[in-house]
Amino acid sequence: MIHLYGLLEDGEDYQPHILACYQHAAAFPVFEAEHINQAISYWYLHARSPDFLGKIAYHSRQYQATAAVLYGFLCQHGWSGVEKNPLVAYSWYEYAIPLEPPRAYPEGAHCAYYQVTEVFSEHQDYAIILDLLVAASHLGYVYPSFLAGYIYAQQDSEYFDPDKELLYAKRAVAQRHPSALFNMGVYFLNKALEPEEQQPKWYLQKHIEYLEQCRGICAALEKNAMAVISF
């Protein structure tokens, strides 16, 4: 029913019905990762006061990685009926590891942390998710490493920190994230172009190396995609 209401052109008129559906289903462990992603988006955009999101996370957290991460995230902030406790939050991030172990790109691109943070990232609401991304990066997840590095690279924001940008970008690069490889190449190009730089050729060589790695990974991904289509 939630899905069907969302397909209606005048879906805004049905928000109370969608909320009622979430509240009815929240106590049942029936939510998969994509459904939890949709529930988070609905909560963020339409219904932050009700506690249905906390109930969804609570009832699915022991077997579903996205639910475990979501429950930790809600613990971190004390939202949706979940008691605020940062230590408990981190324990749920750790609990999610065997449910969904860290994997390199592209397999790790749409991990549980992507599912939980997508809507916040789309609206550039970085203050809400940055601590979560940092914690997940330390646990070895590629998408949080890339996004944390991207946030710290924003020169016109309060989060700008070149040292942290480089730290998290390197972690994403180590897991073959093509955008992180490209960004790292741009970083070294900028270093090479600095007027007072003593070793511009070395930085330029690093720039080329990262772009070549990025090109290779993108070509491989395109080839795999074409093979799937042909099959």
N, C-alpha and C positions, 0 to 999 in steps of 0.2 A: 504493500500500500504506500509506503514511503516513496518508493521509486516511482510509482504511478502518479502520485500527487506532484512529484517534481517534474514530470513530463508535461504537465498542463501549462498552457501559455500564461494563464492568470494564476500561476502557482502561489504568488504572494497572498492571495485570498485564502489559501488553504494551509497557511502556516500553523494555525491552531490544530488542525487535523494531523499534520505531520508531527507536531510536538506530542499529541496524544498517542500516536503510534509508537514513538520513541519511548515514552514513559511506560507504555504497556509492555514493550518487548525488552526493556532494559535489564530486567531481572533474569533473563534467559541467555545462556551462553551460545547464542546463534550468530554472533557478529564475526565475520571474517575481516581481514585487513582493509579491504576496499570499503566495506560497510562502516567500519570504524572511522576511516578517513572522511566519509560522507557525513557521519554523525558529528565529527569535530567541526567540519565546515558549517553545518547547520547551527551548532551551538555557538560558534564564534560570530556568525552573521545575524542570528535571529533570537537566540534564547540562552543567554549566559546565566540567567538566574536559576532556572530549574536544575535539579541534581541528576537528571537522567544520564548525563555523560559519565559521571562518577560511578553510577550503578553499572553501566555497560562495561567500564574498565574493571570494576570489582569482580563481576561474575565471569569474566573471560580471561582474567590476568594470568591464571595458572597454566593455561595451555596455549594462549595466543600471544605472540611476541609483541604485536602492535598494542594489544590491550595492556600488557605488562608495562611497556614504555609509557603509554598514556596514563596509567595509574600512578607511575612515578612522577610524571610531569604534573599531574593534578596535586599530588602530595607536595611537590616542590612549591606550588603557589597557594595551596589551600583552597582550591576551586571545586565547584560542582559537588558539594557535600563531602569532600575528602579532606581530612584533617591535615593541616600544614606540618610537614616534618621532612626537612631536606635529607636527613640521614636515611629515613625510610625510602625516600624517593630514589636515592642512588642504589639502594639494595634491590629495587625493582628493575633498574637499568641492568644491573648485573644478572638478575634472575632471567632476563630476556635473552642472554647470550646463548645458552644451549637451545633455546627455542628457535633462534635465528642467528647463527654464528656470523661474525663479520666476514664479508667476501669482497674481493676486489671488483673494480668496474669491468664489465657492465652489470654483472650479477648482483652486485651490492648497491646498485643505483637507487632502487625503489624499496629500500629496507624499511623496517618498522619506524625508524626515525624520520624518514621521508614522509611516511603516511601521517605521522603525528604533527609534523611541522609545516606541511605543504601550504595550508591556508594562511598561516601567519607569515610565511615567506612571501607568498603572492601579494600580501598587503604591506610588505616591508615592515612588519611589526616585530622587529628584531629583538627588542628589549625583552620580550616574553620568552623567546626561544634560545637566546645565546648561551645561557648556562647549560641548557640541555645539550646543545650542539657540542660544547666544549667537553662535557662529561662523556658523550658518545664517541667523540674523537679519541679520547684517552682509552676507550674500550676497544678501539680498532675499526670503527665504521667509516667507510669512505665518504658517503654523502655528507654527514655532519662535518667532517674535516674540510671538505671543499667549501661548504656554505659558511663555516666559521671563518675560513681564510678570506672568502669574498666579502663578508661583513667587515672584517678588520681592514680591508683594503679600501673602503669607502672614504676618500679624503675629505669629503664635505660632511662627514657625520661625526658624532661624539665617540664612535667606536674605533676610529682610525688609529691603527697601531702597526707600523711596518714590521716590527719584530714578530708579533703574533700572526700577522698575515703570512709571513714567510714560514713560521712554524707549522701552521695548519695546512698551508699550500703544499709543503714538502710531504706531509702525511698523505694527502690526496694524490700527489704525484707518485708516491711509492706504490699506490694501488691502481695506477694506470688510468686515472680520471682525465679524459682528454681536455676538458676545459681548464683543469688545474695545470696541465702541461703547457697549454697555450698561455695562460696567465703567467706562469713561471718564465716562459720565454720572453714575454713582454717586460717582466721585471728585470731580466738581465739586459735586454735591449736598452731600457731606460738607464741602467747603470753604465752601459757602454757610451751613452750619449752625454753623460755628465761632463761639463767642460773641464773639471779638475781631475777627472779619472786618469790614473797612471797606467792602467792595463785595459784599455778599451777593447783590444783584439780578443783578450781572454773572455771578457763578458759577451762579446759578439759571438764567439764560438759556442759558448753555453746557450745563448739565445737560439742559434741554429740547431743545436742538439735537441733542445726541448721541442722546437717546432717540428723537427723530423720525427720524434717520438709520437707527437700528437697526430701528425699526418699518417703515420703507420697504423696507429690504433684506429683512427677514423676509417681508413681504407679497409682494414680487417672487418670492422663492424658493418660497413657497407656491403662488403663481399658476403658476409654471413647473412645479412638481411636479404640480399638478392637470391642466395641459395635457398632460403626458406620460401621465398615467393615462387621460385622455379619449381620447388618440390610440390 
